[in-house]
Amino acid sequence: MTGPLRGTPPALDREFHHPTRLALAAYLSACGEAEFAVLRDYCQVSDSTLSKTLSALEKTGYVSIRKGYLGKRPRTWAALTLTGRRALARHLAALEEIAATARRAAGAGAEDTGAV
């Protein structure tokens, strides 16, 4: 292949391909830990969907889950692990690289056609 797309493709993380997983990891990256209901409302998903999403990210080691009580009510909290933070940073860097490549390609295409 020639042109601006030549070379090794950026290393996107398959665990963050689903928008809910990416949104969840991004939210958790900005805080130490968050309660299940807060995450559910932020991601605008059902309890079931959030539970499955958290379980999938926990299996990869990207999220840790803590269960406990607030008064007499059971609660679940989630936190992004160091592994998850590093994986998210790599994924975001890969997305930025893809966007930069697209911008360069669009700029090169505009120069080739005489458009500015």
Secondary structure, 3 states (H helix, E strand, C coil): CCCCCCCCCCCCCHHHCCHHHHHHHHHHHCCCCEEHHHHHHHHCCCHHHHHHHHHHHHHCCCEEEEEEEECCEEEEEEEECHHHHHHHHHHHHHHHHHHHHHHHHHHHHHHHHCCC
